[in-house]
Amino acid sequence: MAKGKQSEEDRMKALVAKRKQASESRPAFVRQESWRYVRIHPEWRKPKGIDSKMRRQDKGWPPLVRVGYRGPADARGLHPSGHIEVVVYRPADLASLVPGRDVARIGGTVGAKKRAAILERANELGIRVLNPTGLRVIESKE
């Protein structure tokens, strides 16, 4: 049983490594003419002009965003550690998580009281929480 779990963990780590390799070889997609004018920000926009050399993919122009640049499908949505990331809003949401495979991220709208309850329940179940901070400890002056 442990060997199967280990191989699954190795497979996830390999997928994340492959995704990282694909990300490193992916070009920086820039908006057309953004290098030329200060007022045009470099965030990607699809070139749509009828005479656009970038849209026509003329030699020497930056590449367009294409589906072929995507990473492996199995690695999409995984945390860089290789675990499946699940957003949690209440302690009951932790029941569906598998301790070795999943990691929890506490939702941004969760308050301090419920956050403390989620952290306590996650410790009991042995589930890793990615963002455990944000809980203020109030010290009494005695």
N, C-alpha and C positions, 0 to 999 in steps of 0.2 A: 504494500500500500504506500509506504513512504517513498519507494523508488518511483512509482507513478506520479506522485505529487512533485517529486524533485524534477522529473523530466518535464512536467507541465510548467514548472517555474522556469526551467532552462529555456523552454520553448518561448515563453513570454519575454524573457530577457533577450533572446535572439531576435524576436520580432521588434522589440524596442530599439535594439542596435541597428537593425536593418532600416527602420524608420528614420533613425538619426543619420545614417549614411545617405539615404535618399534626400533628406533635408539639406545635408551639406552640399550635395551635388546639384541641388535645385538652384537656378539662377535667381537673382534678386529682381522681381518683377516691378518695374517702375512705370509711372504714367508717362505717356508720350510728351516729349518736350519739357519734362519737369527739370531736366538738367540745364535747360536753356533759359527759363524764366523763373524768377524768384517767387512770383505770385502763384505758380502752379506747384502744388505739393506732390511729393513723389508717391503717395498712396495709389494703388492700382486702379485704373479706370480703363475700360475696354475702348480701344481706338475705333471710331466709327466714321471717320471722314472718307469721302469717296476717293480722294487722292492720297490717303494716308499710306506712307511707306511702311510704317510699323504694322498696320492692319494687313497689308499685302505681304508682310514678312520679307521685305527686301533685305539683301545681304548687308550686314553692318548695323542693322537696327536691333534693339532689344527684343527678346522673345515674348510671345503672348502667353498668357496663362492657358494651360491645356490640361486635360484630364490625365495625360500620361506622366505628369510630374508628381502625381499623388504617391503617398507611401503605401505600404502593404495594408490591405483591408482589415486583416486581423489585428493590426496594431493600432488602428484608429480608436481614440477614446481611452487609451490606456495611460495611466500615470507613468512618468519616466522611470519609476521603480519597477514597472512591469505589472502592477496590480490594476484591477478594475476600480475606477473611482466612482463612488456613489455619493450623491448629495443627500444629507440627512437633515430633517427639520424637527424631529421629535424622537424620544428614546425608543418608541415602538418600531421605528424604521430600521433600527439596528438588528432586529430579529431576523430579517431576510438576508443579512450579509454573512458570507463565509469567511472566517478569520484569516486563513492563509492566502486567499485569493483576492478579497475585496479590501479596499481602504475607504474610510468615511471622510467626507468633507462637510463640515457644518455649514448650513445655509447662512447667507449674509443677513437675513431678517430675523434670525433667532436671537432672543434676548438672553440676558445673563443667567437667569434662573433655569431656563430650559437647557441652555448650553452646559451648565454645571451638571444637570441630570444626564445629558447625553454623554458627557465625558466619564461620568461615574459608571454608567451602563456599559460603555465601550471598554472600560478597564475590566469589568466583570466578564465580558464576553471575549476579551483578548483581541479586540479589533483596533487597528491603528487609526488614529485621527490625524488628518493632514494639517488642520489648522486649530490646534488646541488653545492657542492664545486668545486674548480678548476678554478673559475673565479677570475682573479686578478683585483683588483680595483686600478687604477693608480691615485694617488693624485697629484694635481698640486701644485707647489711651488709659491704661490702668497702672 
